[in-house]
Amino acid sequence: MKNRKKYKFIIDFDGTISVNDSTTTIARHFVPEMQKKYEERLHKKEISIAKYVQELLEASNLTEKTYIRFLEQNIVIDPTFKDFIKEGYDYTIVSAGAFQNIFYSLKAASIDIPPSRILSNQIQFLSGCLKLHSSEYPHKNGIDKKKIIQNYQSYNIPVIFIGDGISDFEGAEAADVVLAKRDKLLEKYCVKHQISCFTYENFRDICHILENEKLI
């Protein structure tokens, strides 16, 4: 893909870079009954993604050491994400989850990226409790991906958006180009709402698309 610095990539984390959802994986292990009830309520649209993430993570009530160790041992990263990073694209990972989930999961997979490339909610580990603080882009879906994309576009920077799930719907509506994970909810949403998108299985597919397709 030519003129790589002309484009900004906004990339979802859970289910996109990671194979398994980090918040759900944590909650299923530490608060399984609560997670099951919250997942049912989420599917019925009785609670928001923001509420799902915040209340489940806070209910886990883990120490920082235990939290990080669990991420390192249980969150699976798409190994081909390294292929994407090597290409030198300008990207920011934007997640409805938590900064710590992204940073430490990637580090465990031997992927060290600057914290400035991660935009998400922040966990504060306090004595006896865990608190999740919203990013500067609070939203019912965990983080306002649409607003983040529009901010870049206001500077005439085309945005290529990569995602897979519910928290990516509004981002897909705003992006100049959408790459949706094959057979996941974002692809189905794009088809239903006539949003043009390319589909992928992993980041090796994405690199192939970027090199061989005229996106913008």
Sine and cosine of phi, psi and omega as CSV:
sin_phi,cos_phi,sin_psi,cos_psi,sin_omega,cos_omega
0.00,0.00,0.83,-0.56,-0.09,-1.00
-0.99,0.15,0.37,-0.93,0.07,-1.00
0.80,0.61,0.79,0.61,-0.12,-0.99
-0.87,0.49,-0.53,0.85,-0.05,-1.00
-0.96,0.28,-0.14,0.99,0.04,-1.00
-0.98,0.21,-0.26,0.97,-0.10,-0.99
-0.92,-0.39,0.50,-0.86,0.12,-0.99
-0.90,-0.44,0.77,-0.63,0.07,-1.00
-0.99,-0.17,0.81,-0.58,0.15,-0.99
-0.95,-0.30,0.85,-0.52,-0.15,-0.99
-0.84,-0.55,0.80,-0.60,0.15,-0.99
-0.93,0.38,0.36,-0.93,0.02,-1.00
-0.97,-0.24,-0.90,0.43,-0.12,-0.99
-0.92,0.39,0.87,-0.49,-0.02,-1.00
1.00,0.09,-0.14,0.99,0.01,-1.00
-0.93,-0.36,-0.90,0.43,0.12,-0.99
-0.99,0.12,-0.68,0.73,0.08,-1.00
-1.00,0.03,0.49,-0.87,0.04,-1.00
-0.98,0.18,-0.65,0.76,0.02,-1.00
-0.93,-0.36,0.51,-0.86,-0.01,-1.00
-0.95,0.32,0.81,-0.58,-0.12,-0.99
-0.93,0.36,-0.71,0.70,0.01,-1.00
-0.88,0.47,-0.73,0.69,-0.01,-1.00
-0.89,0.46,-0.64,0.76,0.00,-1.00
-0.89,0.45,-0.69,0.72,0.05,-1.00
-0.88,0.47,-0.75,0.66,-0.08,-1.00
-0.92,0.40,-0.62,0.79,0.02,-1.00
-0.90,0.45,-0.47,0.88,-0.01,-1.00
-1.00,0.10,-0.68,0.73,-0.16,-0.99
-0.99,-0.16,-0.50,0.87,0.03,-1.00
-0.70,-0.72,0.88,0.47,-0.16,-0.99
-0.87,0.50,-0.66,0.75,-0.02,-1.00
-0.93,0.38,-0.66,0.75,0.04,-1.00
-0.90,0.44,-0.67,0.74,0.00,-1.00
-0.87,0.48,-0.68,0.74,-0.01,-1.00
-0.88,0.48,-0.71,0.71,0.01,-1.00
-0.91,0.41,-0.67,0.74,-0.02,-1.00
-0.93,0.37,-0.59,0.80,0.04,-1.00
-0.90,0.44,-0.66,0.75,0.05,-1.00
-0.89,0.46,-0.69,0.73,0.01,-1.00
-0.92,0.39,-0.58,0.81,0.03,-1.00
-0.90,0.43,-0.71,0.71,0.01,-1.00
-0.90,0.43,-0.50,0.87,0.04,-1.00
-1.00,0.08,-0.01,1.00,-0.01,-1.00
0.90,0.44,0.52,0.85,0.05,-1.00
-1.00,0.07,-0.38,0.93,0.07,-1.00
-0.73,-0.68,0.36,-0.93,0.02,-1.00
-1.00,0.04,0.26,-0.97,0.10,-0.99
-0.88,0.47,-0.63,0.78,0.01,-1.00
-0.86,0.51,-0.69,0.72,0.01,-1.00
-0.92,0.39,-0.67,0.75,0.02,-1.00
-0.84,0.55,-0.76,0.65,-0.05,-1.00
-0.92,0.38,-0.78,0.62,-0.09,-1.00
-0.89,0.46,-0.77,0.63,-0.12,-0.99
-0.95,0.31,-0.55,0.84,0.05,-1.00
-0.94,0.33,-0.69,0.73,0.01,-1.00
-0.91,0.41,-0.68,0.73,0.00,-1.00
-0.92,0.40,-0.56,0.83,0.02,-1.00
-0.93,0.37,-0.44,0.90,0.03,-1.00
-0.90,0.43,-0.54,0.84,0.15,-0.99
0.77,0.63,0.74,0.67,-0.05,-1.00
-1.00,-0.04,0.42,-0.91,0.17,-0.98
-0.96,0.27,0.32,-0.95,-0.01,-1.00
-0.87,0.50,-0.67,0.74,-0.02,-1.00
-0.89,0.46,-0.72,0.69,0.01,-1.00
-0.91,0.41,-0.65,0.76,-0.01,-1.00
-0.86,0.50,-0.77,0.63,-0.04,-1.00
-0.91,0.42,-0.68,0.74,0.01,-1.00
-0.87,0.49,-0.66,0.75,0.01,-1.00
-0.89,0.45,-0.69,0.72,0.05,-1.00
-0.85,0.52,-0.74,0.68,-0.04,-1.00
-0.86,0.51,-0.56,0.83,-0.10,-1.00
-1.00,-0.07,-0.28,0.96,-0.19,-0.98
-0.80,-0.60,-0.30,0.95,-0.01,-1.00
-1.00,-0.05,0.83,-0.56,-0.06,-1.00
-0.99,-0.13,0.79,-0.61,0.00,-1.00
-0.97,-0.22,0.68,-0.73,0.10,-0.99
-0.85,0.53,0.91,-0.42,-0.07,-1.00
-0.88,0.47,-0.37,0.93,-0.02,-1.00
-0.99,0.16,-0.07,1.00,0.09,-1.00
-0.87,0.49,-0.49,0.87,0.06,-1.00
-0.88,0.48,-0.57,0.82,0.03,-1.00
-0.88,0.48,-0.65,0.76,0.02,-1.00
-0.91,0.42,-0.73,0.68,-0.03,-1.00
-0.86,0.51,-0.64,0.77,-0.03,-1.00
-0.88,0.48,-0.39,0.92,-0.04,-1.00
-0.97,0.25,-0.22,0.97,0.10,-1.00
0.99,0.16,0.39,0.92,0.03,-1.00
-0.94,0.33,0.46,-0.89,0.07,-1.00
-1.00,0.07,0.91,-0.40,-0.09,-1.00
-0.64,-0.77,0.40,-0.92,0.20,-0.98
-0.72,-0.69,0.73,-0.68,0.08,-1.00
-1.00,0.07,0.85,-0.53,-0.04,-1.00
-0.87,-0.50,0.87,-0.49,-0.15,-0.99
-0.75,-0.66,0.61,-0.79,0.10,-0.99
-0.97,0.25,-0.15,0.99,-0.02,-1.00
-1.00,0.03,-0.83,-0.56,-0.07,-1.00
-0.73,-0.69,0.57,-0.82,0.02,-1.00
-0.81,0.59,-0.71,0.70,-0.05,-1.00
-0.87,0.49,-0.62,0.79,0.02,-1.00
-0.86,0.52,-0.66,0.76,-0.03,-1.00
-0.96,0.28,-0.81,0.59,-0.13,-0.99
-0.86,0.50,-0.75,0.66,-0.09,-1.00
-0.98,0.21,-0.49,0.87,0.08,-1.00
-0.92,0.39,-0.67,0.74,0.03,-1.00
-0.92,0.38,-0.66,0.75,0.00,-1.00
-0.87,0.49,-0.63,0.78,0.02,-1.00
-0.91,0.42,-0.43,0.90,0.04,-1.00
-1.00,-0.05,0.28,0.96,0.00,-1.00
0.88,0.47,0.59,0.80,0.08,-1.00
-0.88,-0.48,0.97,-0.24,0.00,-1.00
-0.98,-0.22,0.91,-0.40,0.04,-1.00
-0.84,-0.55,0.46,-0.89,-0.01,-1.00
-0.89,0.45,0.64,-0.77,0.06,-1.00
-0.81,0.58,-0.46,0.89,0.00,-1.00
-0.91,0.41,-0.27,0.96,0.03,-1.00
-1.00,-0.01,0.10,0.99,-0.01,-1.00
-0.87,-0.50,0.81,-0.59,0.04,-1.00
-0.83,-0.56,0.93,-0.36,-0.06,-1.00
-0.33,-0.94,-0.07,-1.00,0.08,-1.00
-0.98,0.21,0.39,-0.92,-0.11,-0.99
-0.90,-0.43,0.72,-0.69,0.09,-1.00
-1.00,-0.01,0.70,-0.72,0.13,-0.99
-0.91,-0.42,0.85,-0.52,0.01,-1.00
-1.00,-0.06,0.94,-0.35,-0.02,-1.00
-0.96,-0.29,0.21,-0.98,0.03,-1.00
-0.92,0.39,0.95,-0.32,0.06,-1.00
1.00,0.02,-0.04,1.00,0.03,-1.00
-0.38,-0.93,0.29,-0.96,0.00,-1.00
-0.84,-0.54,0.73,-0.68,0.00,-1.00
-0.81,-0.58,0.68,-0.74,0.07,-1.00
-0.96,-0.28,0.82,-0.57,-0.01,-1.00
-0.95,-0.31,0.71,-0.70,-0.04,-1.00
-0.91,0.40,0.47,-0.88,0.10,-1.00
-0.95,0.32,-0.03,-1.00,0.06,-1.00
-0.96,0.27,-0.02,1.00,0.03,-1.00
-0.85,-0.53,0.90,0.44,-0.04,-1.00
-0.91,0.42,0.55,-0.83,-0.03,-1.00
-0.28,-0.96,0.43,-0.90,0.03,-1.00
-0.87,0.50,-0.43,0.90,0.05,-1.00
-1.00,0.02,0.27,0.96,0.06,-1.00
0.99,-0.16,-0.64,0.77,0.06,-1.00
-0.31,-0.95,0.57,-0.82,-0.10,-0.99
-1.00,0.06,1.00,0.08,-0.03,-1.00
-0.92,0.39,-0.54,0.84,0.02,-1.00
-0.89,0.45,-0.72,0.70,-0.01,-1.00
-0.91,0.41,-0.64,0.77,0.02,-1.00
-0.88,0.48,-0.70,0.71,0.02,-1.00
-0.89,0.45,-0.70,0.72,-0.02,-1.00
-0.90,0.43,-0.51,0.86,0.06,-1.00
-0.89,0.46,-0.69,0.73,0.06,-1.00
-0.91,0.41,-0.67,0.74,-0.02,-1.00
-0.90,0.45,-0.48,0.88,0.01,-1.00
-0.91,0.41,-0.30,0.95,0.08,-1.00
-0.98,-0.20,0.32,0.95,0.01,-1.00
0.88,0.48,0.58,0.82,0.07,-1.00
-0.97,-0.25,0.92,-0.38,0.04,-1.00
-0.90,0.43,0.64,-0.77,-0.05,-1.00
-0.91,-0.41,0.78,-0.62,0.12,-0.99
-0.97,-0.25,0.84,-0.53,-0.12,-0.99
-0.94,-0.34,0.74,-0.67,-0.03,-1.00
-0.85,-0.53,0.84,-0.54,-0.03,-1.00
-0.35,-0.94,-0.14,-0.99,-0.05,-1.00
-0.55,-0.84,-0.45,0.90,-0.23,-0.97
-0.77,-0.64,-0.30,-0.95,-0.12,-0.99
-0.85,0.52,-0.67,0.74,-0.05,-1.00
-0.93,0.37,-0.10,0.99,-0.02,-1.00
-0.99,-0.17,-0.09,1.00,-0.11,-0.99
-0.85,0.53,-0.78,0.62,-0.07,-1.00
-0.94,0.35,-0.53,0.85,0.09,-1.00
-0.89,0.45,-0.63,0.77,0.02,-1.00
-0.90,0.43,-0.54,0.84,0.01,-1.00
-0.91,0.41,-0.51,0.86,-0.09,-1.00
-1.00,-0.08,-0.47,0.88,-0.15,-0.99
-0.92,0.40,0.42,-0.91,0.07,-1.00
-0.97,0.24,-0.56,0.83,0.04,-1.00
-0.66,-0.75,0.67,-0.74,0.01,-1.00
-0.88,-0.48,0.75,-0.66,0.17,-0.99
-0.91,-0.42,0.91,-0.41,-0.09,-1.00
-0.93,-0.38,0.71,-0.71,0.00,-1.00
-0.89,0.45,0.72,-0.69,-0.11,-0.99
-0.88,0.47,0.73,-0.68,0.07,-1.00
0.93,0.37,0.27,0.96,0.06,-1.00
-0.97,-0.26,0.07,-1.00,-0.14,-0.99
-0.89,0.46,-0.57,0.82,-0.01,-1.00
-0.91,0.42,-0.66,0.75,0.04,-1.00
-0.87,0.49,-0.70,0.72,0.00,-1.00
-0.89,0.45,-0.62,0.79,0.03,-1.00
-0.91,0.42,-0.69,0.73,0.01,-1.00
-0.89,0.46,-0.67,0.74,0.03,-1.00
-0.89,0.45,-0.72,0.69,-0.04,-1.00
-0.89,0.47,-0.63,0.78,-0.09,-1.00
-0.98,-0.22,0.25,0.97,0.07,-1.00
0.82,0.57,0.70,0.72,0.10,-0.99
-0.99,-0.16,0.86,-0.51,-0.02,-1.00
-0.90,0.43,0.70,-0.71,0.02,-1.00
-0.47,-0.88,0.39,-0.92,0.17,-0.99
-0.98,-0.20,0.54,-0.84,0.00,-1.00
-0.93,-0.36,0.44,-0.90,-0.05,-1.00
-0.54,-0.84,0.33,-0.94,0.12,-0.99
-0.97,-0.25,-0.59,0.81,-0.02,-1.00
-0.44,-0.90,-0.03,-1.00,-0.08,-1.00
-0.96,0.26,-0.30,0.95,0.14,-0.99
-0.92,0.39,-0.65,0.76,0.10,-1.00
-0.87,0.49,-0.68,0.73,-0.02,-1.00
-0.88,0.48,-0.70,0.71,0.04,-1.00
-0.87,0.50,-0.63,0.78,0.03,-1.00
-0.90,0.43,-0.69,0.72,0.01,-1.00
-0.88,0.47,-0.71,0.71,-0.05,-1.00
-0.90,0.43,-0.51,0.86,-0.01,-1.00
-1.00,0.10,-0.41,0.91,-0.16,-0.99
-0.90,-0.44,-0.20,0.98,-0.01,-1.00
-0.94,-0.34,0.56,-0.83,0.11,-0.99
-1.00,0.04,0.97,-0.25,-0.11,-0.99
-1.00,0.04,-0.67,0.74,-0.02,-1.00
-0.74,-0.67,0.00,0.00,0.00,0.00
